[in-house]
Amino acid sequence: MIVQIYEIQTPAEAETMVEIGVDHVGSVLLDQDSWKNREILDTVCTVGQSRAKSSLIPLFDNADRISFALDYYRPDIVHFCDAAIDDPGGWEAACGRMISVQATVRERFPEIAIMRSIPVPLPGEMLPVPMIVFARYFEPLSDYFLTDTYVTPGGVQSDAKQPVAGFIGITGKTCDWDMAAQLVKESHIPVILAGGLSPDNVSDAILAVRPAGVDSCTNTNAVDESGSPIRFQKDNEKVARFIAETGRALRHSR
């Protein structure tokens, strides 16, 4: 069972995550105009000297800029989390552009694995395109899928939103586990479950979905005085509990 933790942006925090037992240490490039960051490079290198794998999300979709970044950082995994299903130009055209980027990356960097986020709605909501149809587009050029919560515009949870426009994730909201389990069952590649996972629910999530791995960002972050998660700052105790609860679920599933 893979344990993947985002957003780790410093080598010191990466070293701590590896010591705690994290398998995939994820970092994020926030801007295509300032994609070169020495501290993130040191973070990726720190992970590279361990048993863990580094994962890198570029929050931009230009194939050449992504290639420049991958040549600079050389992570183990590049993680694409663009949201195509509500693209103004239509989801199929958006998928075509995204697949073209993945094909370019595969050709230029065959040694780097590709992870693709698959949108899964909140419980009780629907996607504008069938999830499995969406996934099938990307499966031939992906090594992992990651299910993450897609917040439907105007949906029932009006307090929820996608924090980064055009990209899936970092909502802190739990996705529909039944739909995630359907993807696990039908996918030909490993599926990592994400979306609102915390030390309190990861065990139940594993037993319900049976994924190849679990991922956490928001709900393993430190919080401020008001209780709101602090981006890019982990709570090490929460991460340790997350890993312990993952192990507990595995023992119960045998």
Salt bridges, closest charged atoms under 4 A:
GLU7 OE2 - ARG231 NH2 2.40
ASP23 OD1 - ARG51 NH1 3.21
ASP33 OD1 - ARG65 NH1 3.32
ASP42 OD1 - ARG38 NE 3.19
ASP64 OD1 - ARG108 NH1 3.22
ASP71 OD1 - ARG74 NH2 2.55
ASP82 OD1 - ARG116 NH1 3.33
ASP87 OD2 - ARG97 NH2 3.08
GLU111 OE2 - ARG74 NH1 2.64
GLU139 OE1 - ARG136 NH1 3.32
GLU139 OE1 - HIS188 ND1 3.08
ASP143 OD2 - ARG106 NH1 2.95
ASP159 OD2 - LYS173 NZ 3.13
GLU186 OE1 - ARG136 NH2 3.84
ASP200 OD1 - ARG241 NH2 2.80
GLU237 OE2 - ARG241 NE 3.97
GLU245 OE1 - ARG248 NH2 2.83
